[in-house]
Amino acid sequence: MPIKEKIITMQTEQTDSGKAQRVFSDIVMAELFLVQATIESATAIGSGFTALGRQFDSSNDDAETRETLGSVIQRTADEAIEPYTTRFKYLRQLINKDT
């Protein structure tokens, strides 16, 4: 095999190896973001349950200033999904920046 073809083959192998390494890094980063988001989401859900419990415990206390059950549930849902959307946007930015 001529030297020129060997060099081209070596460059192609290095490029393929670099791409595989990049894919692996992206998968590891996505998994880390998923774990972080899951922990934050579980914390938000736990806080939502606590808020709902307070709603039921204080059913007669100051009904005007108390948050409605629906708003507590909606707020909890928003707080539970937010970590996933934030991490996904950040991951996409990192991937797009490096390509």
FIMARLUM-728580 format. One line per 5 residues: number of its first residue (from 1); their letters; for each residue x, z, y of N, C-alpha, C, CB. Coordinates in nm, 4 decimals, decimal comma. Glycine has a CB too. Layout:
BEGIN
NUM	A	X:Z:Y:X:Z:Y:X:Z:Y:X:Z:Y  ...
***
This chain:
BEGIN
1	MPIKE	0,0856:0,0000:-0,1168:0,0000:0,0000:0,0000:0,0907:0,0000:0,1238:-0,0977:0,1235:-0,0006  0,0633:-0,0905:0,2170:0,1440:-0,0962:0,3389:0,1281:0,0324:0,4219:0,1044:-0,2192:0,4231  0,2286:0,0590:0,5034:0,2312:0,1812:0,5841:0,1113:0,1880:0,6779:0,3610:0,1891:0,6647  0,0746:0,0776:0,7375:-0,0389:0,0763:0,8312:-0,1668:0,1218:0,7618:-0,0586:-0,0646:0,8909  -0,1902:0,0743:0,6400:-0,3096:0,1146:0,5646:-0,3030:0,2623:0,5263:-0,3251:0,0281:0,4381
6	KIITM	-0,1832:0,3109:0,4932:-0,1669:0,4526:0,4599:-0,1996:0,5409:0,5800:-0,0237:0,4804:0,4114  -0,1546:0,4994:0,6962:-0,1814:0,5770:0,8188:-0,3309:0,5796:0,8468:-0,1049:0,5173:0,9405  -0,3958:0,4657:0,8346:-0,5410:0,4584:0,8575:-0,6145:0,5455:0,7567:-0,5912:0,3121:0,8481  -0,5723:0,5436:0,6299:-0,6343:0,6265:0,5266:-0,6157:0,7742:0,5578:-0,5755:0,5939:0,3887  -0,4947:0,8121:0,6021:-0,4685:0,9528:0,6362:-0,5538:0,9963:0,7549:-0,3187:0,9741:0,6680
11	QTEQT	-0,5680:0,9102:0,8556:-0,6489:0,9441:0,9720:-0,7955:0,9606:0,9337:-0,6343:0,8369:1,0799  -0,8435:0,8743:0,8453:-0,9819:0,8827:0,7992:-1,0040:1,0127:0,7226:-1,0174:0,7613:0,7108  -0,9099:1,0500:0,6365:-0,9216:1,1742:0,5603:-0,9199:1,2952:0,6533:-0,8081:1,1849:0,4574  -0,8355:1,2925:0,7553:-0,8302:1,4028:0,8517:-0,9611:1,4117:0,9293:-0,7116:1,3847:0,9489  -1,0167:1,2972:0,9679:-1,1441:1,2952:1,0403:-1,2555:1,3510:0,9526:-1,1787:1,1517:1,0860
16	DSGKA	-1,2597:1,3084:0,8266:-1,3613:1,3590:0,7346:-1,3458:1,5089:0,7134:-1,3532:1,2859:0,6003  -1,2233:1,5546:0,7005:-1,1973:1,6975:0,6826:-1,2404:1,7747:0,8069:-1,0477:1,7228:0,6527  -1,2122:1,7205:0,9237:-1,2515:1,7847:1,0492:-1,4029:1,7923:1,0640:-1,1920:1,7098:1,1673  -1,4717:1,6859:1,0221:-1,6182:1,6843:1,0292:-1,6775:1,7888:0,9350:-1,6729:1,5441:0,9945  -1,6224:1,7971:0,8155:-1,6719:1,8957:0,7189:-1,6485:2,0367:0,7707:-1,6035:1,8771:0,5821
21	QRVFS	-1,5329:2,0582:0,8294:-1,5020:2,1899:0,8851:-1,5976:2,2226:1,0006:-1,3548:2,1952:0,9336  -1,6284:2,1235:1,0826:-1,7208:2,1429:1,1949:-1,8614:2,1772:1,1445:-1,7254:2,0163:1,2834  -1,9076:2,1067:1,0433:-2,0395:2,1342:0,9852:-2,0437:2,2759:0,9298:-2,0731:2,0320:0,8739  -1,9405:2,3145:0,8600:-1,9347:2,4496:0,8041:-1,9377:2,5542:0,9154:-1,8080:2,4670:0,7180  -1,8615:2,5323:1,0216:-1,8610:2,6254:1,1347:-1,9987:2,6359:1,1988:-1,7583:2,5818:1,2389
26	DIVMA	-2,0671:2,5209:1,2143:-2,2011:2,5207:1,2728:-2,2997:2,5989:1,1860:-2,2505:2,3769:1,2919  -2,2879:2,5851:1,0549:-2,3778:2,6573:0,9643:-2,3526:2,8079:0,9733:-2,3592:2,6084:0,8185  -2,2270:2,8466:0,9751:-2,1942:2,9895:0,9862:-2,2460:3,0451:1,1186:-2,0409:3,0120:0,9748  -2,2267:2,9723:1,2276:-2,2739:3,0182:1,3578:-2,4267:3,0293:1,3590:-2,2263:2,9227:1,4690  -2,4951:2,9332:1,3006:-2,6416:2,9377:1,2944:-2,6891:3,0588:1,2151:-2,6969:2,8087:1,2315
31	ELFLV	-2,6219:3,0888:1,1063:-2,6587:3,2058:1,0253:-2,6387:3,3354:1,1038:-2,5758:3,2096:0,8953  -2,5307:3,3441:1,1774:-2,5065:3,4638:1,2588:-2,6138:3,4795:1,3666:-2,3669:3,4571:1,3238  -2,6482:3,3692:1,4306:-2,7544:3,3746:1,5311:-2,8870:3,4152:1,4682:-2,7688:3,2392:1,6012  -2,9138:3,3656:1,3483:-3,0379:3,4003:1,2790:-3,0438:3,5499:1,2495:-3,0508:3,3201:1,1485  -2,9337:3,6056:1,2045:-2,9305:3,7501:1,1757:-2,9548:3,8291:1,3040:-2,7942:3,7912:1,1118
36	QATIE	-2,8879:3,7922:1,4125:-2,9083:3,8616:1,5401:-3,0539:3,8536:1,5848:-2,8173:3,8024:1,6482  -3,1096:3,7341:1,5782:-3,2474:3,7147:1,6226:-3,3446:3,7938:1,5360:-3,2838:3,5664:1,6202  -3,3202:3,7999:1,4066:-3,4076:3,8742:1,3157:-3,4057:4,0227:1,3480:-3,3655:3,8514:1,1701  -3,2882:4,0764:1,3762:-3,2775:4,2181:1,4114:-3,3521:4,2464:1,5417:-3,1293:4,2597:1,4245  -3,3314:4,1616:1,6418:-3,4017:4,1820:1,7695:-3,5526:4,1664:1,7536:-3,3504:4,0834:1,8749
41	SATAI	-3,5939:4,0705:1,6739:-3,7363:4,0485:1,6512:-3,7997:4,1680:1,5804:-3,7581:3,9210:1,5692  -3,7315:4,2208:1,4801:-3,7836:4,3381:1,4087:-3,7942:4,4576:1,5021:-3,6939:4,3728:1,2884  -3,6988:4,4718:1,5911:-3,7039:4,5802:1,6894:-3,8241:4,5633:1,7818:-3,5737:4,5849:1,7717  -3,8490:4,4405:1,8266:-3,9640:4,4135:1,9139:-4,0952:4,4429:1,8418:-3,9619:4,2673:1,9621  -4,1034:4,4065:1,7155:-4,2251:4,4332:1,6380:-4,2448:4,5835:1,6204:-4,2185:4,3635:1,5001
46	GSGFT	-4,1375:4,6543:1,5933:-4,1468:4,8006:1,5818:-4,1942:4,8637:1,7116:-4,0117:4,8597:1,5421  -4,1411:4,8158:1,8233:-4,1852:4,8665:1,9536:-4,3321:4,8339:1,9778:-4,0988:4,8077:2,0663  -4,3745:4,7172:1,9320:-4,5157:4,6788:1,9456:-4,6060:4,7710:1,8659:-4,5366:4,5345:1,9003  -4,5634:4,8065:1,7445:-4,6422:4,9007:1,6643:-4,6501:5,0369:1,7330:-4,5813:4,9159:1,5233  -4,5404:5,0784:1,7933:-4,5397:5,2060:1,8659:-4,6377:5,2001:1,9833:-4,3966:5,2398:1,9164
51	ALGRQ	-4,6354:5,0885:2,0559:-4,7271:5,0724:2,1693:-4,8725:5,0708:2,1228:-4,6952:4,9432:2,2461  -4,8993:5,0050:2,0108:-5,0361:5,0039:1,9572:-5,0787:5,1450:1,9155:-5,0465:4,9071:1,8366  -4,9874:5,2187:1,8546:-5,0177:5,3570:1,8164:-5,0521:5,4415:1,9367:-4,9006:5,4187:1,7425  -4,9770:5,4215:2,0458:-5,0074:5,4965:2,1687:-5,1444:5,4581:2,2234:-4,8993:5,4714:2,2756  -5,1804:5,3307:2,2072:-5,3119:5,2855:2,2532:-5,4228:5,3610:2,1797:-5,3274:5,1329:2,2322
56	FDSSN	-5,4086:5,3754:2,0502:-5,5104:5,4428:1,9715:-5,5103:5,5929:1,9962:-5,4897:5,4146:1,8243  -5,3935:5,6513:2,0189:-5,3835:5,7949:2,0431:-5,4398:5,8341:2,1789:-5,2393:5,8395:2,0328  -5,4260:5,7459:2,2753:-5,4699:5,7803:2,4103:-5,5936:5,7013:2,4495:-5,3579:5,7554:2,5107  -5,6886:5,6882:2,3574:-5,8064:5,6056:2,3825:-5,8916:5,6561:2,4989:-5,8905:5,5987:2,2582  -5,8850:5,7854:2,5290:-5,9664:5,8391:2,6381:-5,8858:5,8627:2,7657:-6,0314:5,9687:2,5946
61	DDAET	-5,7560:5,8471:2,7582:-5,6694:5,8735:2,8737:-5,6627:5,7529:2,9664:-5,5282:5,9114:2,8272  -5,6979:5,7724:3,0899:-5,6789:5,6753:3,1975:-5,6999:5,5306:3,1526:-5,5406:5,6902:3,2550  -5,8221:5,4960:3,1201:-5,8560:5,3645:3,0664:-5,8249:5,2514:3,1640:-6,0022:5,3606:3,0294  -5,8221:5,2790:3,2932:-5,7971:5,1734:3,3920:-5,6524:5,1258:3,3904:-5,8328:5,2227:3,5312  -5,5580:5,2161:3,3724:-5,4164:5,1786:3,3773:-5,3612:5,1410:3,2402:-5,3347:5,2924:3,4352
66	RETLG	-5,4389:5,1648:3,1382:-5,3933:5,1374:3,0018:-5,3952:4,9872:2,9741:-5,4813:5,2119:2,8992  -5,2962:4,9395:2,9030:-5,2875:4,7985:2,8636:-5,3906:4,7710:2,7537:-5,1428:4,7625:2,8144  -5,4509:4,6531:2,7551:-5,5485:4,6200:2,6510:-5,4766:4,5936:2,5191:-5,6333:4,4968:2,6920  -5,5494:4,6086:2,4092:-5,4901:4,5832:2,2783:-5,4421:4,4388:2,2669:-5,5909:4,6140:2,1673  -5,5217:4,3476:2,3173:-5,4841:4,2066:2,3133:-5,3546:4,1787:2,3878:-5,5947:4,1223:2,3712
71	SVIQR	-5,3376:4,2424:2,5042:-5,2143:4,2193:2,5803:-5,0931:4,2829:2,5112:-5,2288:4,2752:2,7228  -5,1145:4,3966:2,4439:-5,0048:4,4578:2,3675:-4,9631:4,3646:2,2537:-5,0471:4,5970:2,3111  -5,0605:4,3093:2,1834:-5,0306:4,2190:2,0719:-4,9627:4,0919:2,1222:-5,1595:4,1836:1,9950  -5,0122:4,0356:2,2324:-4,9519:3,9135:2,2881:-4,8098:3,9395:2,3361:-5,0370:3,8593:2,4039  -4,7882:4,0501:2,4040:-4,6545:4,0851:2,4519:-4,5590:4,1031:2,3344:-4,6592:4,2132:2,5371
76	TADEA	-4,6068:4,1690:2,2294:-4,5234:4,1904:2,1103:-4,4874:4,0566:2,0458:-4,5965:4,2813:2,0081  -4,5836:3,9676:2,0363:-4,5568:3,8357:1,9778:-4,4540:3,7591:2,0611:-4,6873:3,7540:1,9665  -4,4679:3,7642:2,1930:-4,3723:3,6968:2,2817:-4,2322:3,7554:2,2649:-4,4174:3,7086:2,4288  -4,2236:3,8878:2,2588:-4,0935:3,9533:2,2446:-4,0326:3,9287:2,1064:-4,1074:4,1035:2,2693  -4,1165:3,9102:2,0065:-4,0660:3,8878:1,8705:-4,0120:3,7458:1,8537:-4,1768:3,9141:1,7676
81	IEPYT	-4,0700:3,6481:1,9220:-4,0264:3,5089:1,9058:-3,9117:3,4737:1,9997:-4,1431:3,4142:1,9298  -3,8992:3,5436:2,1086:-3,7988:3,5103:2,2107:-3,6556:3,5067:2,1572:-3,8066:3,6099:2,3232  -3,6109:3,6018:2,0763:-3,4724:3,5949:2,0276:-3,4420:3,4666:1,9495:-3,4434:3,7148:1,9399  -3,5393:3,4171:1,8753:-3,5163:3,2942:1,7984:-3,5010:3,1733:1,8913:-3,6321:3,2704:1,6993  -3,5879:3,1637:1,9908:-3,5808:3,0480:2,0810:-3,4533:3,0512:2,1641:-3,7032:3,0442:2,1734
86	TRFKY	-3,4156:3,1694:2,2110:-3,2932:3,1812:2,2901:-3,1711:3,1436:2,2079:-3,2780:3,3231:2,3442  -3,1619:3,1969:2,0858:-3,0461:3,1668:2,0008:-3,0417:3,0189:1,9630:-3,0493:3,2530:1,8739  -3,1586:2,9601:1,9373:-3,1614:2,8184:1,9008:-3,1129:2,7316:2,0170:-3,3035:2,7764:1,8586  -3,1580:2,7617:2,1390:-3,1122:2,6863:2,2558:-2,9613:2,6989:2,2725:-3,1837:2,7349:2,3828  -2,9118:2,8202:2,2571:-2,7691:2,8440:2,2730:-2,6893:2,7689:2,1659:-2,7390:2,9945:2,2664
91	LRQLI	-2,7359:2,7711:2,0433:-2,6688:2,6993:1,9349:-2,6663:2,5497:1,9631:-2,7383:2,7268:1,8007  -2,7788:2,4939:2,0084:-2,7841:2,3508:2,0404:-2,6858:2,3172:2,1525:-2,9275:2,3095:2,0810  -2,6756:2,4047:2,2526:-2,5806:2,3810:2,3611:-2,4378:2,3801:2,3098:-2,5962:2,4865:2,4696  -2,4052:2,4743:2,2210:-2,2699:2,4780:2,1650:-2,2387:2,3531:2,0840:-2,2523:2,6013:2,0778  -2,3344:2,3105:2,0034:-2,3127:2,1922:1,9204:-2,2988:2,0674:2,0075:-2,4284:2,1748:1,8200
96	NKDT	-2,3864:2,0534:2,1069:-2,3808:1,9362:2,1934:-2,2543:1,9347:2,2792:-2,5039:1,9313:2,2825  -2,2074:2,0520:2,3186:-2,0870:2,0617:2,4000:-1,9637:2,0163:2,3214:-2,0681:2,2055:2,4500  -1,9610:2,0477:2,1927:-1,8439:2,0166:2,1117:-1,8454:1,8773:2,0508:-1,8314:2,1166:2,0033  -1,9554:1,8037:2,0673:-1,9599:1,6692:2,0073:-1,9176:1,5638:2,1056:-2,0994:1,6375:1,9559
***
